[in-house]
């Protein structure tokens, strides 16, 4: 690279000079060692002349060698290069291909090379290069064929770097697909296209001989990238924009692209496409910051990385803020920005995947613990059911035995009454009265267990209308959950009463145990209380806690079968079961709750005796 040996001349705005005048002013010593263009933003003012003197250092008698001048930059149009060598007529070896009619617009020409020329040993030459004030090229002198080789090597190196960034994009797509994140898949695809778009100008101008065809390939790649990023934005905010239908989203994105496509096809207005690209990049960054399906903090960091990358890209954009830097420096900064963006996105996604795995493992462990607790509760409930069934069977057998005994005793009582009647003349009136009362009492006792009132044997056929104290229910529930409450550090209080009911005890035990289990495991209480009382001819069982409570919408939702609150890890069946039992056995059930004030459930049964 030889631009360090160059000398520069910048003419006043509106005063462009030709080669002959520029050569004369160089020989008059008017060129300086610094380029102070005073950029006016015009892409075609041709006010800069660069003088590059060079000499062949080959020894005399050596063969002449062919050389080529290479000029790297992002040009509106290719610069003009004139060559003046000792003993030769000056000639133009690189001329710009200009469009006729109308002002020029920005085009990408990444690297241009002059025609080859012959230089003899010891010969001195002067290259005069005419560019626009917006250009800041890199200049090199190479052997014939060497420049093309170096360009290909450079492209291959850049291709390897771009391939690395593409691999990052593919990893984003694959990881997002495996973790069921459709927006992540679209983000990965758009990121990959952006990485390709950044190098489209280099690849196309290297491998496509026609500059206009190269520019068209770059335009198409840029438009495709804009379309992809716009689709990401519409997909990420589809609910807010009411665009749930994918066909509608694609159609709107396509309509938004029509003006850009028209500009690209009808003119060379590259700045419009550049700004559209950066606008789409900012929309892409907004989508990542607010909608990327990863942890909120990681999502914010990802958004900041992309916002910073977009701002950095604008800052070094050659057509706007980047002309104070050489083209190679700009490319270096671009590569650094892309690498930071790619590695940052990949790292954040991998961290999120690891966090998600840990959270799922913890959720699985908590679920297993909950199932173990539920299994122990079910075991205790089954044991209580069996004990209750055995107690009823024993009671039925005892009652049957009493009925049979009463039947047997009634005959002797009849005989005893007859014997007392036959001896009435020998017994005093007082003794007769006392014996009659005793016989009446015995007969009354046997009548309670007479054959007419004897129950049918067999627990499966016994009517469910035998009254019992609901204290049996509260005691059973207390035994079932006392250990669990103590383990969790929850105060557990049980109070019963002697109010009697005919509702099957097993149904009330099931309903009450479900309420207590919900309070202990999902309400996050410090105290749970089970109270039985008699109220207005009814028996009531109240289960209350001082946990976090629920709002009205959550309270309505959790009473539906299979539906649970957002903080519950259960199956959402407990309250639905209670409603089913209430309908089946005709008792009343109500549930009330307030956020921060706990929950209270009431089972109300008709009292019997």
Secondary structure, 3 states (H helix, E strand, C coil): CCHHHCEEEECCCCCCCCHHHHHHHHHCCCCECCCCCCCCCCCCCCCEEEEEEEECCCCCCCCCEEEEEEEECCCCCCCEEEEEECCCCCEEEECCCCCCCCCCCCCCCCEEECCCEEECCCCEEEEEEEECCCCCCEEEEEECCHHHHHHHHHHHHHHHHHHHHHHHHHHHHHHHHHCCCHHHHHHHHHHHHHHHHHHHHHHHHHHCCCHHHHHHHHHHHHHHHHHHHHHHHHHHCHHHHCCCCHHHHHHHHHHHHHHHHHHHHHCCCHHHHHHHHHHHHHHHHHHHHHHCCCCHHHHHHHHHHHHHHHHHHHHCCCCCCCCCCCHHHHHHHHHHHHHHHHHHHHHHHHHHHHHHHHHHHHHHHHHHHHHHHHHHHHHHHHHHHHHHHHHHHHHHHHHHHHHHHHHHHHHHHHHHHHHHHHCHHHCCHHHHHHHHHHHHHHHHHHHHCCHHHCCCCCCCCCCCCCCEECHHHHHHHHHHHHHHHHHHCCEEEEECCCCEECCCHHHHHHHHHHHHHHHHHHCCCCEEEEEEEEECCEEEEEEEECCCCCCHHHHHHHCCCCCCCCCCCCCCCHHHHHHHHHHHHCCEEEEEEECCCEEEEEEEEECCC
